[in-house]
Amino acid sequence: MSDVNSEQTALDPKLLEILVCPVSRGPLEYDREAGELVSKDARLAYPIREGVPIMLPEEARNLDD
């Protein structure tokens, strides 16, 4: 059985270079430990599932909560 956490932390660095937050259009930071892409401008964290960033605002976690 594979470790889901290790799958979540695998993100292509080239992908991170081209992705931007769909809300703020600003840069994203990769949080390997949480398995998320974080937009400091929008105060949102987008999940990464099975190595795929889920860039839907309704799927994002609000950092202010």
N, C-alpha and C positions, 0 to 999 in steps of 0.2 A: 504494500500500500504506500502511495507517495505522500509526502508531507505537504499539505496544502500551503502552509506558511512559506516554505521554500519556493513554491511555485509563484506565490504572490510577489516575492521579492525580486524575481527575475524580470528586469526591465531593460530593454535595449537603450543604451545611452543616446543613440542617434534619434530615437523617438522623442526622448525628453527635450532635445534641442529644438524640435519643430512644434511640439505641443504648446498651446497657450490656454489659459483659463477661458472657457466660453462666456463667462459673465463679465470679467474685467478686461479680457484680452491681454492680460499681463502674464509674466513668467510663472512657471510652476517649479516647486522644489520637491525632490523625491525624498520621502521619508520611508526608508527601507524597513525599519523596525515596525512601523504601523501598516506598511503596505499601501501607502497612499501618495497621491500627488497633491501638494498643498499650494493653494493660492493665498498668499498673505494679503494681497490687495482686496480680494473678495471675502476673505476669512472663511474659505471653504476647503475641505479636503475630499478629493475624489478617490474612490476606492480603486484598487487594482485587483482584478479577479483572474486567476489563471494566467497571469502575465499580460492581461489586456486592461488598459486604463478605461474606466467607465466615466466618460466625460459629460454626463448628463447632470445639470444642476439639481434636479430632483433626487438624484442618487447621492449627492455630496453631503458630507457631514459638516454642519455649521460649527466653526471653531469657537464661537462665542457661547455655545451651550455648555 
